[in-house]
């Protein structure tokens, strides 16, 4: 059966050809002279070619050896590139990361996050699942997603309900404002939470951050929110406020825009602090794909 020379044999051949002697090649390769001689003999036997001839100056390439030298150098160059590619590949995480998303993509910087992730780790693809915060948390606990955005109050960031330890990365603080239909400014002026509870509200599902925040606030004021409609989409909520149905919480940046563009009323003194976080299960935090996602969060936020 035909044998095939190892890369070490080819490396020995090229090094001896460059150095002109076995002793100098052995120093370069950090091998013994017998070891280098063995590699040359093996290559010569495998190819059937006499590679060197001895001269008073040392070893010179034979015509056949000189013809083989460029090919041998090409093999070594290819192996060098192979190792470099392998090293790069070891640093490139591959796989699918399932991300739970909420609200609008611009607010959570989704485009920038996915762009940064793709640039840093082109072998990672993302699958997106949209919902409200509570649904995202449920999917995370059931391992249907790997990580997810979540909205909560600052006082609750360390008490997000879960039966497993969570990794929680805070991304941003922001403010919710109370908005109301156009012409309701007089009804909002000076009103406290107890007063507002008696007005019609556009409610949201229990899993939403609006519901969680307002339930806590109204409980603290010993009153019950008067809910006249229930929506689970921010766009629908805004449309109902503009249509005169009732009040709602709204992120401050959007509330200011809605007041400027559509004349919606807004409470000037009631503000609800909130924050955006990214969640994953603590036990999965060391997963390379999830780790790569969290790494890019530091670049985007």
SEMIDO-313492 format. One record per residue (C-alpha): x negated, y, z negated; residue number from 0. Coordinates in steps of 0.2 Angstrom, whole numbers, padded with zeros to 4 digits. Example, Ala and Ser with C-alpha at 12.3 -4.5 7.8 and 13.67 -1.06 7.14 Angstrom:
2
atom x: -0062 y: -0022 z: -0039 nr: 0 .
atom x: -0068 y: -0005 z: -0036 nr: 1 .
This chain:
301
atom x: 0000 y: 0000 z: 0000 nr: 0 .
atom x: -0007 y: 0017 z: 0005 nr: 1 .
atom x: -0012 y: 0028 z: -0010 nr: 2 .
atom x: -0009 y: 0047 z: -0010 nr: 3 .
atom x: -0022 y: 0059 z: -0018 nr: 4 .
atom x: -0017 y: 0069 z: -0033 nr: 5 .
atom x: -0018 y: 0088 z: -0033 nr: 6 .
atom x: -0033 y: 0086 z: -0045 nr: 7 .
atom x: -0043 y: 0077 z: -0031 nr: 8 .
atom x: -0038 y: 0091 z: -0019 nr: 9 .
atom x: -0043 y: 0104 z: -0032 nr: 10 .
atom x: -0060 y: 0096 z: -0035 nr: 11 .
atom x: -0063 y: 0095 z: -0016 nr: 12 .
atom x: -0059 y: 0114 z: -0013 nr: 13 .
atom x: -0069 y: 0119 z: -0029 nr: 14 .
atom x: -0085 y: 0109 z: -0024 nr: 15 .
atom x: -0083 y: 0116 z: -0006 nr: 16 .
atom x: -0083 y: 0134 z: -0013 nr: 17 .
atom x: -0097 y: 0131 z: -0026 nr: 18 .
atom x: -0108 y: 0120 z: -0016 nr: 19 .
atom x: -0112 y: 0108 z: -0030 nr: 20 .
atom x: -0103 y: 0096 z: -0041 nr: 21 .
atom x: -0112 y: 0103 z: -0057 nr: 22 .
atom x: -0105 y: 0121 z: -0053 nr: 23 .
atom x: -0088 y: 0114 z: -0049 nr: 24 .
atom x: -0088 y: 0104 z: -0065 nr: 25 .
atom x: -0091 y: 0120 z: -0075 nr: 26 .
atom x: -0077 y: 0129 z: -0066 nr: 27 .
atom x: -0065 y: 0115 z: -0068 nr: 28 .
atom x: -0070 y: 0112 z: -0086 nr: 29 .
atom x: -0073 y: 0094 z: -0082 nr: 30 .
atom x: -0088 y: 0082 z: -0082 nr: 31 .
atom x: -0098 y: 0079 z: -0067 nr: 32 .
atom x: -0093 y: 0061 z: -0066 nr: 33 .
atom x: -0075 y: 0066 z: -0067 nr: 34 .
atom x: -0077 y: 0078 z: -0052 nr: 35 .
atom x: -0087 y: 0065 z: -0042 nr: 36 .
atom x: -0073 y: 0052 z: -0046 nr: 37 .
atom x: -0060 y: 0064 z: -0039 nr: 38 .
atom x: -0070 y: 0067 z: -0023 nr: 39 .
atom x: -0073 y: 0049 z: -0020 nr: 40 .
atom x: -0054 y: 0045 z: -0023 nr: 41 .
atom x: -0050 y: 0059 z: -0010 nr: 42 .
atom x: -0062 y: 0052 z: 0003 nr: 43 .
atom x: -0056 y: 0034 z: 0000 nr: 44 .
atom x: -0038 y: 0040 z: 0002 nr: 45 .
atom x: -0040 y: 0049 z: 0018 nr: 46 .
atom x: -0054 y: 0039 z: 0026 nr: 47 .
atom x: -0064 y: 0055 z: 0028 nr: 48 .
atom x: -0082 y: 0059 z: 0023 nr: 49 .
atom x: -0080 y: 0076 z: 0016 nr: 50 .
atom x: -0098 y: 0081 z: 0011 nr: 51 .
atom x: -0116 y: 0077 z: 0015 nr: 52 .
atom x: -0130 y: 0079 z: 0004 nr: 53 .
atom x: -0143 y: 0092 z: 0008 nr: 54 .
atom x: -0158 y: 0099 z: -0002 nr: 55 .
atom x: -0147 y: 0114 z: -0006 nr: 56 .
atom x: -0133 y: 0103 z: -0013 nr: 57 .
atom x: -0117 y: 0097 z: -0004 nr: 58 .
atom x: -0112 y: 0104 z: 0013 nr: 59 .
atom x: -0095 y: 0100 z: 0021 nr: 60 .
atom x: -0095 y: 0088 z: 0035 nr: 61 .
atom x: -0086 y: 0094 z: 0051 nr: 62 .
atom x: -0071 y: 0083 z: 0046 nr: 63 .
atom x: -0072 y: 0091 z: 0028 nr: 64 .
atom x: -0073 y: 0108 z: 0035 nr: 65 .
atom x: -0057 y: 0104 z: 0046 nr: 66 .
atom x: -0048 y: 0098 z: 0030 nr: 67 .
atom x: -0053 y: 0113 z: 0019 nr: 68 .
atom x: -0039 y: 0125 z: 0025 nr: 69 .
atom x: -0026 y: 0112 z: 0024 nr: 70 .
atom x: -0032 y: 0108 z: 0006 nr: 71 .
atom x: -0031 y: 0126 z: 0002 nr: 72 .
atom x: -0013 y: 0127 z: 0008 nr: 73 .
atom x: -0008 y: 0113 z: -0003 nr: 74 .
atom x: -0016 y: 0122 z: -0018 nr: 75 .
atom x: -0007 y: 0138 z: -0013 nr: 76 .
atom x: 0009 y: 0129 z: -0012 nr: 77 .
atom x: 0007 y: 0121 z: -0029 nr: 78 .
atom x: 0003 y: 0138 z: -0036 nr: 79 .
atom x: 0019 y: 0145 z: -0029 nr: 80 .
atom x: 0029 y: 0130 z: -0035 nr: 81 .
atom x: 0023 y: 0132 z: -0053 nr: 82 .
atom x: 0027 y: 0150 z: -0052 nr: 83 .
atom x: 0044 y: 0147 z: -0046 nr: 84 .
atom x: 0046 y: 0134 z: -0060 nr: 85 .
atom x: 0041 y: 0146 z: -0073 nr: 86 .
atom x: 0053 y: 0159 z: -0066 nr: 87 .
atom x: 0067 y: 0146 z: -0066 nr: 88 .
atom x: 0063 y: 0142 z: -0084 nr: 89 .
atom x: 0067 y: 0160 z: -0088 nr: 90 .
atom x: 0083 y: 0160 z: -0077 nr: 91 .
atom x: 0098 y: 0154 z: -0087 nr: 92 .
atom x: 0111 y: 0146 z: -0076 nr: 93 .
atom x: 0129 y: 0141 z: -0079 nr: 94 .
atom x: 0146 y: 0149 z: -0081 nr: 95 .
atom x: 0151 y: 0161 z: -0094 nr: 96 .
atom x: 0170 y: 0163 z: -0098 nr: 97 .
atom x: 0174 y: 0181 z: -0104 nr: 98 .
atom x: 0190 y: 0187 z: -0112 nr: 99 .
atom x: 0194 y: 0204 z: -0106 nr: 100 .
atom x: 0206 y: 0217 z: -0113 nr: 101 .
atom x: 0213 y: 0234 z: -0108 nr: 102 .
atom x: 0206 y: 0242 z: -0092 nr: 103 .
atom x: 0189 y: 0237 z: -0085 nr: 104 .
atom x: 0182 y: 0255 z: -0086 nr: 105 .
atom x: 0184 y: 0256 z: -0104 nr: 106 .
atom x: 0175 y: 0240 z: -0108 nr: 107 .
atom x: 0162 y: 0244 z: -0095 nr: 108 .
atom x: 0166 y: 0227 z: -0087 nr: 109 .
atom x: 0158 y: 0231 z: -0070 nr: 110 .
atom x: 0142 y: 0238 z: -0077 nr: 111 .
atom x: 0141 y: 0222 z: -0088 nr: 112 .
atom x: 0143 y: 0210 z: -0074 nr: 113 .
atom x: 0132 y: 0219 z: -0063 nr: 114 .
atom x: 0118 y: 0219 z: -0076 nr: 115 .
atom x: 0121 y: 0201 z: -0080 nr: 116 .
atom x: 0120 y: 0196 z: -0062 nr: 117 .
atom x: 0104 y: 0206 z: -0059 nr: 118 .
atom x: 0095 y: 0199 z: -0074 nr: 119 .
atom x: 0102 y: 0181 z: -0072 nr: 120 .
atom x: 0108 y: 0178 z: -0054 nr: 121 .
atom x: 0112 y: 0160 z: -0058 nr: 122 .
atom x: 0125 y: 0164 z: -0070 nr: 123 .
atom x: 0143 y: 0166 z: -0064 nr: 124 .
atom x: 0157 y: 0174 z: -0074 nr: 125 .
atom x: 0175 y: 0169 z: -0076 nr: 126 .
atom x: 0187 y: 0182 z: -0083 nr: 127 .
atom x: 0203 y: 0179 z: -0093 nr: 128 .
atom x: 0213 y: 0195 z: -0097 nr: 129 .
atom x: 0224 y: 0197 z: -0112 nr: 130 .
atom x: 0227 y: 0207 z: -0128 nr: 131 .
atom x: 0215 y: 0206 z: -0142 nr: 132 .
atom x: 0224 y: 0193 z: -0152 nr: 133 .
atom x: 0226 y: 0181 z: -0137 nr: 134 .
atom x: 0207 y: 0183 z: -0133 nr: 135 .
atom x: 0203 y: 0178 z: -0151 nr: 136 .
atom x: 0214 y: 0163 z: -0150 nr: 137 .
atom x: 0207 y: 0157 z: -0134 nr: 138 .
atom x: 0189 y: 0159 z: -0141 nr: 139 .
atom x: 0194 y: 0149 z: -0157 nr: 140 .
atom x: 0201 y: 0135 z: -0145 nr: 141 .
atom x: 0185 y: 0136 z: -0135 nr: 142 .
atom x: 0194 y: 0141 z: -0119 nr: 143 .
atom x: 0182 y: 0156 z: -0117 nr: 144 .
atom x: 0164 y: 0158 z: -0122 nr: 145 .
atom x: 0165 y: 0177 z: -0128 nr: 146 .
atom x: 0178 y: 0190 z: -0128 nr: 147 .
atom x: 0181 y: 0209 z: -0130 nr: 148 .
atom x: 0192 y: 0213 z: -0146 nr: 149 .
atom x: 0200 y: 0228 z: -0153 nr: 150 .
atom x: 0201 y: 0231 z: -0172 nr: 151 .
atom x: 0201 y: 0244 z: -0185 nr: 152 .
atom x: 0184 y: 0249 z: -0193 nr: 153 .
atom x: 0190 y: 0242 z: -0210 nr: 154 .
atom x: 0194 y: 0225 z: -0202 nr: 155 .
atom x: 0178 y: 0222 z: -0192 nr: 156 .
atom x: 0171 y: 0210 z: -0205 nr: 157 .
atom x: 0188 y: 0202 z: -0208 nr: 158 .
atom x: 0193 y: 0196 z: -0191 nr: 159 .
atom x: 0204 y: 0181 z: -0194 nr: 160 .
atom x: 0196 y: 0165 z: -0189 nr: 161 .
atom x: 0193 y: 0147 z: -0196 nr: 162 .
atom x: 0175 y: 0147 z: -0190 nr: 163 .
atom x: 0161 y: 0159 z: -0192 nr: 164 .
atom x: 0161 y: 0173 z: -0179 nr: 165 .
atom x: 0147 y: 0182 z: -0171 nr: 166 .
atom x: 0154 y: 0200 z: -0170 nr: 167 .
atom x: 0144 y: 0214 z: -0160 nr: 168 .
atom x: 0151 y: 0231 z: -0162 nr: 169 .
atom x: 0151 y: 0241 z: -0145 nr: 170 .
atom x: 0160 y: 0257 z: -0148 nr: 171 .
atom x: 0171 y: 0268 z: -0160 nr: 172 .
atom x: 0186 y: 0277 z: -0153 nr: 173 .
atom x: 0202 y: 0286 z: -0158 nr: 174 .
atom x: 0220 y: 0282 z: -0155 nr: 175 .
atom x: 0232 y: 0296 z: -0154 nr: 176 .
atom x: 0251 y: 0296 z: -0156 nr: 177 .
atom x: 0259 y: 0301 z: -0139 nr: 178 .
atom x: 0278 y: 0305 z: -0136 nr: 179 .
atom x: 0289 y: 0310 z: -0121 nr: 180 .
atom x: 0288 y: 0327 z: -0114 nr: 181 .
atom x: 0297 y: 0340 z: -0125 nr: 182 .
atom x: 0295 y: 0330 z: -0141 nr: 183 .
atom x: 0281 y: 0341 z: -0148 nr: 184 .
atom x: 0293 y: 0349 z: -0160 nr: 185 .
atom x: 0297 y: 0332 z: -0167 nr: 186 .
atom x: 0279 y: 0328 z: -0169 nr: 187 .
atom x: 0273 y: 0344 z: -0177 nr: 188 .
atom x: 0269 y: 0342 z: -0195 nr: 189 .
atom x: 0277 y: 0324 z: -0195 nr: 190 .
atom x: 0269 y: 0311 z: -0206 nr: 191 .
atom x: 0269 y: 0292 z: -0203 nr: 192 .
atom x: 0285 y: 0290 z: -0213 nr: 193 .
atom x: 0294 y: 0303 z: -0202 nr: 194 .
atom x: 0287 y: 0295 z: -0186 nr: 195 .
atom x: 0293 y: 0278 z: -0192 nr: 196 .
atom x: 0311 y: 0284 z: -0190 nr: 197 .
atom x: 0308 y: 0289 z: -0172 nr: 198 .
atom x: 0310 y: 0276 z: -0157 nr: 199 .
atom x: 0294 y: 0267 z: -0154 nr: 200 .
atom x: 0288 y: 0256 z: -0140 nr: 201 .
atom x: 0281 y: 0241 z: -0148 nr: 202 .
atom x: 0268 y: 0228 z: -0143 nr: 203 .
atom x: 0266 y: 0210 z: -0147 nr: 204 .
atom x: 0259 y: 0204 z: -0164 nr: 205 .
atom x: 0243 y: 0199 z: -0156 nr: 206 .
atom x: 0239 y: 0217 z: -0150 nr: 207 .
atom x: 0229 y: 0229 z: -0159 nr: 208 .
atom x: 0243 y: 0242 z: -0158 nr: 209 .
atom x: 0254 y: 0231 z: -0168 nr: 210 .
atom x: 0240 y: 0227 z: -0181 nr: 211 .
atom x: 0235 y: 0245 z: -0184 nr: 212 .
atom x: 0253 y: 0252 z: -0185 nr: 213 .
atom x: 0259 y: 0237 z: -0196 nr: 214 .
atom x: 0245 y: 0241 z: -0209 nr: 215 .
atom x: 0249 y: 0260 z: -0208 nr: 216 .
atom x: 0268 y: 0259 z: -0210 nr: 217 .
atom x: 0266 y: 0246 z: -0224 nr: 218 .
atom x: 0254 y: 0258 z: -0233 nr: 219 .
atom x: 0268 y: 0271 z: -0232 nr: 220 .
atom x: 0282 y: 0259 z: -0237 nr: 221 .
atom x: 0292 y: 0261 z: -0221 nr: 222 .
atom x: 0297 y: 0251 z: -0206 nr: 223 .
atom x: 0293 y: 0256 z: -0188 nr: 224 .
atom x: 0309 y: 0258 z: -0177 nr: 225 .
atom x: 0305 y: 0248 z: -0162 nr: 226 .
atom x: 0316 y: 0250 z: -0147 nr: 227 .
atom x: 0306 y: 0241 z: -0133 nr: 228 .
atom x: 0292 y: 0229 z: -0132 nr: 229 .
atom x: 0278 y: 0229 z: -0119 nr: 230 .
atom x: 0262 y: 0220 z: -0117 nr: 231 .
atom x: 0253 y: 0231 z: -0104 nr: 232 .
atom x: 0246 y: 0248 z: -0106 nr: 233 .
atom x: 0252 y: 0254 z: -0090 nr: 234 .
atom x: 0270 y: 0249 z: -0094 nr: 235 .
atom x: 0268 y: 0257 z: -0111 nr: 236 .
atom x: 0263 y: 0274 z: -0103 nr: 237 .
atom x: 0277 y: 0273 z: -0090 nr: 238 .
atom x: 0290 y: 0271 z: -0104 nr: 239 .
atom x: 0283 y: 0285 z: -0114 nr: 240 .
atom x: 0284 y: 0296 z: -0098 nr: 241 .
atom x: 0301 y: 0290 z: -0095 nr: 242 .
atom x: 0307 y: 0296 z: -0112 nr: 243 .
atom x: 0309 y: 0280 z: -0121 nr: 244 .
atom x: 0299 y: 0283 z: -0136 nr: 245 .
atom x: 0282 y: 0285 z: -0145 nr: 246 .
atom x: 0266 y: 0274 z: -0144 nr: 247 .
atom x: 0248 y: 0274 z: -0148 nr: 248 .
atom x: 0236 y: 0278 z: -0135 nr: 249 .
atom x: 0217 y: 0280 z: -0133 nr: 250 .
atom x: 0212 y: 0298 z: -0136 nr: 251 .
atom x: 0204 y: 0300 z: -0119 nr: 252 .
atom x: 0220 y: 0294 z: -0110 nr: 253 .
atom x: 0232 y: 0303 z: -0121 nr: 254 .
atom x: 0223 y: 0320 z: -0117 nr: 255 .
atom x: 0224 y: 0316 z: -0099 nr: 256 .
atom x: 0242 y: 0311 z: -0100 nr: 257 .
atom x: 0246 y: 0327 z: -0109 nr: 258 .
atom x: 0237 y: 0337 z: -0096 nr: 259 .
atom x: 0244 y: 0328 z: -0081 nr: 260 .
atom x: 0262 y: 0324 z: -0087 nr: 261 .
atom x: 0265 y: 0336 z: -0101 nr: 262 .
atom x: 0267 y: 0322 z: -0114 nr: 263 .
atom x: 0268 y: 0327 z: -0132 nr: 264 .
atom x: 0254 y: 0322 z: -0144 nr: 265 .
atom x: 0252 y: 0323 z: -0163 nr: 266 .
atom x: 0238 y: 0335 z: -0167 nr: 267 .
atom x: 0234 y: 0329 z: -0185 nr: 268 .
atom x: 0237 y: 0310 z: -0185 nr: 269 .
atom x: 0223 y: 0300 z: -0178 nr: 270 .
atom x: 0219 y: 0281 z: -0180 nr: 271 .
atom x: 0201 y: 0275 z: -0179 nr: 272 .
atom x: 0197 y: 0259 z: -0170 nr: 273 .
atom x: 0182 y: 0250 z: -0163 nr: 274 .
atom x: 0178 y: 0239 z: -0148 nr: 275 .
atom x: 0168 y: 0223 z: -0152 nr: 276 .
atom x: 0162 y: 0207 z: -0143 nr: 277 .
atom x: 0166 y: 0191 z: -0151 nr: 278 .
atom x: 0159 y: 0173 z: -0149 nr: 279 .
atom x: 0158 y: 0158 z: -0161 nr: 280 .
atom x: 0143 y: 0159 z: -0172 nr: 281 .
atom x: 0139 y: 0141 z: -0168 nr: 282 .
atom x: 0138 y: 0144 z: -0150 nr: 283 .
atom x: 0128 y: 0160 z: -0151 nr: 284 .
atom x: 0112 y: 0151 z: -0146 nr: 285 .
atom x: 0119 y: 0145 z: -0130 nr: 286 .
atom x: 0108 y: 0152 z: -0117 nr: 287 .
atom x: 0122 y: 0158 z: -0106 nr: 288 .
atom x: 0131 y: 0167 z: -0120 nr: 289 .
atom x: 0114 y: 0174 z: -0126 nr: 290 .
atom x: 0111 y: 0181 z: -0109 nr: 291 .
atom x: 0128 y: 0190 z: -0110 nr: 292 .
atom x: 0125 y: 0197 z: -0127 nr: 293 .
atom x: 0108 y: 0203 z: -0121 nr: 294 .
atom x: 0115 y: 0213 z: -0107 nr: 295 .
atom x: 0128 y: 0221 z: -0119 nr: 296 .
atom x: 0113 y: 0230 z: -0127 nr: 297 .
atom x: 0109 y: 0237 z: -0110 nr: 298 .
atom x: 0126 y: 0243 z: -0105 nr: 299 .
atom x: 0132 y: 0250 z: -0122 nr: 300 .
